[in-house]
Amino acid sequence: MKAMVSQREERTLSVHNEHELLLKLEKAGLSDELAQKVIASKDNELAAKVVKFIQNGGFEPTSNQKSAREIMGKNFFGVEEAIKYFGVNP
């Protein structure tokens, strides 16, 4: 008889925090259909976008900011950098 061994992944959130997060997302309108879109997203792209949005304090760069970042590279200082380095919340 073969013993089944499960592989444990390192978790960053406690079960309690996961539950609280899901409750907040559901209250904000998360449905089974929307949750499935995140789950089915190729290379976890949609989840990464949500996390990035949260990290940026709920701000998403404008088209002009994205263009400037592409042109200027590391020399561009935008809202994301202000939040990261100065803790400001515009």
N, C-alpha and C positions, 0 to 999 in steps of 0.2 A: 504494500500500500504506500502510495506517495503522499508525503506531507505537503500541504499547501503553505507556502510562505508568502506573505504579502510584503511588498516593498514600501517602506514608509518614506514619505517626502518630508523634508523640513518645512515646517509651517511658520509663517510670520504673524498670522493672526490667531488669536485664541478662538475657540468655538463660540464663546460669548460675544466677542467682537464681530465675528462673521454673522451671527444671528442679528445683532443690532444693526449692522450694515444692511443686511437684507430687508429688515423691517423698514428702515429709512428709504431704501430704494423702492420697495413696494408702495409705500405711502406716497412717493413721488411719481408713481405711475408705472413702475416696472411690472411687466406681465410675463407669463410663461413664454409667450412668443418673443418678446424682447430679450429675455434671458437666454433663450435658445440661440438667438442671433449672436450673442456674445460667445456662447459656448462653441458654436459652429464656425466662428470667425477664423479665417486662414491665418496661421502663425500667431494666433492670439492678438491680432492687430486691433480689434475693436476694444478689447480689455486694456491694451496698452494706451490707446487714445483716451480712454476714460481716466486711467491713472495719471496720465500727463496733464489732462484737464484739471484734475484735483490738485496736482502738484503746482500748477500755475495759478492757483487761487481762483479757479473758475473762469479764467481768461483764455481766449484763443487768439493767436496772432492774426492780424488782418492780412489781406493779400499783399498790401504794401510792405508790411513788416516781414512777411515771408520772403518777398523779393529782395528787400534790403539785406536780410540775413544771408541769402544765397550769394549776393554780390560781395558783401563785406566779410563774410565768414566770421572768424573769431573776433573781429574788430567791431561787430555789431553788439550794441548794448540795448536790450529791449526789456519789456515788462517782466519776462521770465527771469532775467538776470537781476533786476531790481528786487524782485521777490526773494530770489535765492540769496543774494549777497547782503541786502539791507533789511530784509524782513518787512518790507513795505507791502501794503495791500491797497492798491490804487482804487 
